[in-house]
Amino acid sequence: MSVEPNASGAAATPAPTDFVRDIVAQHVTEKRYAKIVTRFPPEPNGYLHIGHAKSICLNFGIARENNGQCNLRFDDTNPVKEDVEYVDSITTDVQWLIAGWADHCLGFKPKGAHPEAVTSNGRPDFFRAPVAPGANAEPFFASDYFEQIYGYAVELIKRGKAYVCDLSPEDTEAYRGAPDRPGKDSPFRHRSVAENLDLFTRMRAGEFPDGARTLRAKIDNSSPNMWLRDPLLYRIRHVAHHHAGDKWCIYPLYDFAHCLSDYLEGITHSICTLEFDAHRALYDWTLESLDLPRSLPHQYEFAKLNLGYTIVSKRKLLQLVQDKSVAGWDDPRMPTISGLRRRGIPASALRRFVTGVGVTKFDSVTDVAVFEHAVREELNASAQRRLAVLKPIKLVLTNIAPGEVLECDATNNPQDETPTTRKLALTREVFIDCDDFAEVPPPKYFRLKPGGEVRLKYACIIKCDELVKDSSGQITELRCTADLTTRAGGPNVDRKVKGTIHWVSATQSIETEVRLYDRLFTVPEPDADGEFKKHLNPRSLEVVTARLETSLGAATLAERFQFERLGYFALDPKDSAPGRLVFNRTITLKDAWAPKK
């Protein structure tokens, strides 16, 4: 059984098992296919989100576990809503998520390859040798097959299984009936093959305006399955396509293009979410109606990922972007893969989570705490520990001379097999977090208070002697005494106090912007009442000017840090620049969470 390494390089969990993998394993045993080929087929009408990560890991995981191939293919049949921005972001997200794990399974095509015909075995020439990602390779596009798909549509017309319909969109919908009553035939359903071929050719030539005519399958308008009630195969749209240019003014519908793209690419297992269960009959009907020369792909459905405190509808996520509830698709509060990456979530943690959720046929909502726990487990093993003070208050150690520097050893990561250390500078003036001091402390308060003692982590025990306030009564400075005998190697190093707090030197630290991200919504199911925006968390982002130990000045985008006692943090890859570091809180240290009041 194969295993996936975690962020620290150690072996993690065994490769998963589920009903889809059981089916594939049976087919491998039977030697039904020469090679297992799956695909991840997003429509480029938005950014990928955490729900897509489950599908990516399932499709690429199956290919990886069976020495197969998984194609990234854009099902780009609706140019009105699609954009090259989405193509680029999706390509980046997929490659990031599978890098070092299943990138060797990624099937790409030669860049710019647009097949005009199929070979004798029914596949475009370039499928004979898929190429690895790189400067001369690119993902697959359904629009690459528009010529072949058009040819298949013509073949259906010739077989009497498709016709051109003049019903308006409104009448087409009315004629379909409803789940509790049958549809009725279009008055144009019995056109001759010759007339349908003529009209379809003229549709392609651009003779008719948008919405004037469609091509429909001729199946069964009394079927209990609404998707078999003479579904649309083509519609007229006089608009340029982001990938195919202005060559076409008719575009195939998703259900028609999808199954044929699967066939052309030699997909063996077409894996999709449960909402496409009812579409499977149309998927099979289309392929079986064409008398195709090679074996046909088969569709398998699984339950999509629904995560608490999260919205995973691209349409609704787009609303948040458009009304500026967030700062874009890659806002670190968004459940998009680009947002999670920018927030500092490692790809391995995201894979760990979606794999652990499992693959079933039952819809459910996964507690977001499960995701957060997976991220913490990953980062706990790999993140370097550092000291940072998010809301600084100055503390003066009166028995340390001005300019004097006392070195302290701090552990980089106690989870390492052989932990290493670094040097910290203890100086006369330090910063502590204002939340670690209370002038009038509540009961059982073990942090700093007037007359009280705490240990500065890695340094020594201090005692608060005096408060300094400004004219308005605000505390501006704490004056304390350091018990230097409690430093490492000192005679009283083992002296105990109940509280330990973090700190940084005031003179040997850096000032940076830190963004404290929290959950975007305040309720587990934000869209349960249809008003998801009403449940936006007003405290989902707090920006502070923090003081960090100087070693963080050399932080890189690849590194993750635990700011001790505070959480896990990473550089913001978009807003950080030389001379300006911006840190994002990836996740807090604690599992428990409740909306702040």
N, C-alpha and C positions, 0 to 999 in steps of 0.2 A: 504494500500500500504506500503510495507516495505521500510526502508531507511537504508543507509550505514553510519556508523559513520566515521567522518574524523579523522585526526591524533590527534586532541585535545580531541576526545571523544564525540564531539557534533554531533547531527544528521546532515547529509549533504543532498544530493539529493535523491529524491524518486527513487525506483527501475525503471529501464527504460522499455519502450515498443518499440517493433519493429515487423516486419512481422514474424520473426521466433517465437518470444514469443507469438504472436497472434495465430499462428498455434498450438503451444503447449497448450496454454490456451483452445483452442477449443477442443483439444483431451482430456484434463483433464475434461472439462465440459461433454463431451460425455462418459467419463469413458472408453475410448478406451484401456488404459493400466492400469495395477495394480500399476505400478510405472514408473515414468519417469527416463530413464537411458540414459545419454549422454556419450561422451568420448572425450578426447583430445589425438590424436594419432600421435605424432611426429616421424619422422624417426631419429634415433640417428647418424646422419652424420654431425653434427655441433651443435653449441650452439643456444639456442632460442634467438630471437630478439623481438623488440617492436611489430612487426606485429603479432607474436605468442601470445603476451599478449592479444590482442583483442579476439582471438579465445579461449584462456584459460578463460577469463572473461565471454565470451558468454556461453560456455559449462558449466562451473561451476556455473555461475549465474543462468542459467535455472534450473539446478539441485537444487540449493539453494532455489530458489523461489517456487519450486514445491515439496519440501521435497523428492527430488529424489537422484540420485547417478550419479557421473561422474567418469569414469575410466581413469586413466593415463595409456595409453597403448603405448608401443613402437612398431611401425610397422617396425620391424627389418628384412626385407627380402633381404637386399643387404649387405652381410658381407664384401664385398670389401671396402666399404666406411664407415662402421660403427665401433664404438669403445666404450668400456666401459667408457672412459672419458666423452663421450657425454651423455651416459646414466646417469651417476652420476650428471653431471652439469644440465641436464634437470630436473631430479628429485628434485634437490635442488631449481632450479628456480621456478618450479611449486609450491612447498610447501611454499616457501617464498612469492610468489604473493598471494596465497589464505589463508595464515595463519590468523586465527582470523576472517575470512570473510566467507569462504566456505570450510574450511578444513574438516568439519564434513560430507561433501558430497563426499569426495575423496574415491573411491573404490580401495582397494589393495587386493592382494591375499596372502595366507600364503607363507612365504619365501621358495623358492626352490620347490614349487608345480609345477609339469610338468605333466599334464594329458595325459594318454596314450589312453583313450577311452572316449566316451561320454555316458551319462546316457540315459534312455529311452526317456526323453524329449529333447534330442539333445544338452545337455550342460554338460561341465566338472563338476565333483563333487564339486570342490572347489567354484563354483559360488553359491552354496546354501547359503553360509555365508561369504560374503566379510568381510575382517578384516580392522581395523583402522591402519594407518601408525604407524610404530614402529620397534623395533629390529627384530620382527618375521614376518614382512610383507614387501612386495615389490610391485612395479608396475606390471601391466600385460605386456606380451610380445607376439607379434604375433608368435614368434618362439616357444612359449609354445604349440601352436596348429598345429605345422608342421605335426604331425601324422594324426590329423583329416583332415587337409587341403589336405594332400596326399590322404586320403581316399575319399574325395569329388572329387578329380581329377580322381581317378579310377572310381568312379560312373559316372562321365561325359563320360568317355571313353566307359563304358558299355552301356550307353544310346545313343551312336553314336554321341555325341556332343563335342568330343575332339579327337585329333589325334596327333601322333608323326610325326614331320616334320624334314627332313634332309637338308632343305635349309640353306645356310650360312646366317649370319646376314645381309650381303650386299644384297643377293638375296631376303631374306625375306622382307627387306625394299622396294626393287624395285617392288616386287609382290603386295605390298599394294596399289600401284597407288598413286594418289594425290587427293587433295580436288576437283579438276576439272576433274578428270577422274577415272573410277572405277579400282579396283584391279583385280587380276586374281587368280584363284585357284592354290594352290601349287600342284605339281605333286604327292605329298604324301598324299593328302587330303582324298583319297578313300581307304586307307588301311583298312583292316578288323579289327573288334573289337579285335579279338584274337591277331593279329599282334601288334596292338597298346598297348594292355596290356602287351605283352611280352617285347616290346621295352621300355616301361615306367618302368617296373620292373628292367630291365637291366640298365636303366639310373640311377635309385636309387642305384643299386649295384655298381656303379662306373665303369662300363665297357667301357664307351665312354669318350673321352676327352672334354674339355671345347669347347662349340660352335658347337659340332658335331650334336647335335639334340636338339630340343625343343618340349614341349607339347603346342599345340595351340587349342583354342576353334574353333569349327566349326559353324560359324554364317552366315555371308553374305559379300562376298568380293565386292559386288556392292553397299553396303550401303553408303549413303552420310556421315554417321558418321564413321570417320576413325577408331574409337575405336572398331567398330563392325566388322572390316575386319579381321576375324580370328586372334584375338589378342593372344599374347604369354601368357601362364599360368605358365610354368616352364622353367627354363634354367639350364644348367649344369655349376657348378662352384666348382672346387676342392679346396676349401679353408675353413678353420675352421671358426666357427661362434662365436662371442664374448659371446653369451649367451647359445647357443645350443651345443657348442663344435664342435667335428669333426664327429658327427653322420651322417651329411647330406653332400651330394655332388650335390644335386639338390635343387633349391630354388624357391619358388613361386614368381611370379611377384606381385608388390604392389596391383594392381587392383583386382587380384584374392584373395589374402590373406586378404585384407582390409574388403571387404564385409562379408566374412566368419567369420572373427574375430568379427565383429559387431554382426553377428547372434549368435555366440557362447556365447558372453557376454550378450546377451539379450538387446542390445542397441535398444532404441525406435526411437531416432532422431539422425541420423548421419549427423552432421553439418560440412560443409567444405567450402572452398573458391570457387569463381566463375570459376576458371580454371578447376575445376572438373565437371562442368556442363555437358560437353560432355561425361564424364566417367559414368554418372548416368545410361545410357542405359545398359552398360556392368555390372554395379553393380546389376541392377535389373535382367538382363538376367541370370547371374550366380546363384543368389538365386532362381529364379523361375524355373530354369532348373533342380534343385535337388529334388524337391518335398519334401521340409523340413517340419517337423512336427509342428513347432511353428510359430507364426506370424513373419513376416519379418520386418527388419528395413527399414527405408526410408531415402534417402539422401536429404538434403536441402542445398542450396548454398547461400553464401553472399559475398559481396565485401570485399576484403582484405584491410588492412590498408597500404596506401602509404603515407609516411611522407616526407615533404620537407627537403632538405639538408641532405638526408639520403639514404643509400643503405640498402635494406632488403633482398638481395639474399645471402643465405648461401654460395653459391659457390664463390661469389665475396668478401664476408666478409672473407672467408678462404684465398683468395689471399692476402688481406691486412695483415693477420696474417703471412702467409708464406713468404712474401717479406719484413716483418718487417716494414711496414708502420705504424703499431701500435705495442704495446707491448704485444699482446696476445688477445684472445677472450674476456677477462674481462678488457681490457683497458677501462678506463672511457670515452674515446671518442667514443667507439663503441656503436651501438644501440642494442647490446645484453642485455638481462635481467641481466646477471651477470655484465656487464659493467655499466649499469644504477644503479644497486645496489651498486657497489663499488664506484660509483661517489657520492652516498648519496641520490639518489631518493627514497623516501618512497614508499613502495608497495601500500599504499592507494592513493598516488598521481598518480601512474601509472594506477590503477584501475579507478580513477576519470577521467583520460584523455580518456582511451579507451572506457569507458562507454559513456562519453559525445560525442564522435565522432559519435556514433550511428551505427546501422546495416541496410544496404540497399543492393540493387542489382546493384548499379551503381558505377563503378570505378571512383575514383577521387584522388587528392593529397591533403592531409591535411597540412596546413601551420604549420611548426614546432613551430611557435610562440604560437599556441593553446596549444601545449604540454607544452611549457615553462611557459605559464600563469597558467596552471593547477598545475604545480609543485610549482610556487611561492605562489599561493593561499593556498596550503596545508602547506607550510613551514612558511608562514607569521603568520599563526595561532599557530604553534607549536614550532617554533625555538626560542631558548633563544638568546637574544642579547648580544654580546660581542664586545670589542674593539680590533682591530688588525691593525698593520701598515705593509703593504706589502713591501714597498720600503723605509726603514727608513732614515731619516736625523735627526741629533741630534739638539735639541733646549734646550738652557740653560735659565732658569728663574732666572735672576740675583738677584732678591729681595727675593728669598727663600734660606734659609741657607743650606749649605751642611749637609746632614743627616736629615734634617727636612722632615717630612711626614705630608701632609694635606689630610684628608679623604674626599672622595666625594661619594655621593650616586648615583648609576646608576640603571636604570630600567632593569629588566630581560626580560620582554615581555609586551609591552603596550597593546597587544591584550587580555591578560588575564582578566578575570572578576574582579579579585582583584590583580593588578600587585604587584610584590614583587621587592625588590631592593637588591643590593650587594654593597660592599665597593670597591672603587678604591683608589689607592695611588697617590697623586699628589706630585712629588718630584722636586728637583732643575733641574734635567736633565730628559727630556722626549724625546720621538721620535714622529715625525709626518711624514706623507707620503710626499715624495719629490714632488709628483704631486700637493700637497696643498700649494706649495710655488713657486712664480715666481719673479725673480730679476727684470725682465722687463715685467710686466704683460700686457696682452691684455686689450682692453676696456671692461668695465663691469666685471672685475675680482674681485670676492668677497672673495677669499681666502687670505692667508697671503702674504704680500709684504713688502718691506722696508718702514718703517714708518706707516704701516697699522695695523689694529686691526682685530682680529677674536676671537670667543669664542671657547675655548677647551670644547668639549661637557661634560656635567655634572660637569665642574670645574669652570672656570672663563674666563674673557676676558684677552687677552694678546696683547702686542704691540711689533712689531719687531723694535729693536733699531740698530742692528749691524750685519754684515755678517763677518764670518771668513773664509778665503780661504787658500788653500795650495799653494805651489810654482807653481803649474800648473794652478792656477786660479780656481780650483774646490772648491765649497762651502763645507766646512766640518762641519760648526756649525752656528746656528742662535742664537743670544743673544737677549733675550726679557725681558720685564717687565710684571709681572702678576698683574692685578688689583684685589687684593684679596677682595675688597669690593663688587665684583660682584659674589662672591661665594654664594651658597645657604645659606640663613639666613643673608647675608650681606646687608648693607643699600642700595647698588646700584645693587642688584641682577636683577632688571628689566631693567637695562641699555641695550639698543639695539645696536647691530652691524649686518651687513648684512651677515656675513659668520660664519659658525660653522663647525669645523673640528674635526676629531677623533685623538686620541693620546694614548700612553701608557708610563708608567714610564720607564726610562732607567735602573733603578736599581731594580725595582720590575716588571719584565716582563720576558718572556721566548723566546728563539730563536728557531724557527722551520722552517722546509721546508714546503712551500705551493705551490701546483700545480694549476695553473690557466688554466682550461680547457675551450675550446671554441668549436664551431661546427667543425666537421671533414671535411666538404666540403664548398666551397665558393659559390656554385650556388644551386638554389632550386631543380633542377633535375640533379644530378651529372652524371647519365648514359644516358641522353637524346641523346648524340652524340656517345655513346658506348665507351667512354674513361674516365671512372669515376676517374681513378687515376690522370688524368691531373688536376682535380679540387680539389685535396686535399688541405686543408688549412694549409699553412706553419706555421701559428701562432696558431694552435689548442692547443698547450701546451706551457706554459711558467712556469718555475720553479724559485721561488724566496726564499730568506732567510728572513723570516719575524720576527717581534717582536709582541708577543701576551700577553694580560693581563694574570696574573699568574693563574687565575681560570681555564683557558683552559688546564693547566697541568694535571687536573683531569678529562678531557673529556673521555667519553666512546664511544664505537662504535655505541651504540644505539642512541646517541644524535645528534641533528642537530642544527647548530648555524647560526645566521645572524651576520656576521662581519659588523658592522654598516657602512653604505655608500658604502659597497664593494660587498656584495652578500651573498649567503648561502653556508656554508661549513660543511664538515664532515670529520672525521678521515678516512684515507685510511686503510681498514681492512686487506690489504695484507702486506703493508710495514711498518705500525706502529708497534712499539714494546716498551716494558718498556725502558724508557730512550731515545726513539726516536719517536717523534710524527710527523706524516706526514698528513697534511690536504689537502683535495681536494676541489676545488670550485665546488659545485653542480650546481649552476646557478647564473647568475648575477641578479641585482635588477631590471634592466630595461627591458621592452618588446622589445624596438627598437634594431635592430642589423644590421650592414652592414659589409661586408668584410673590413678588415684593409688593407691599401695600404702601 
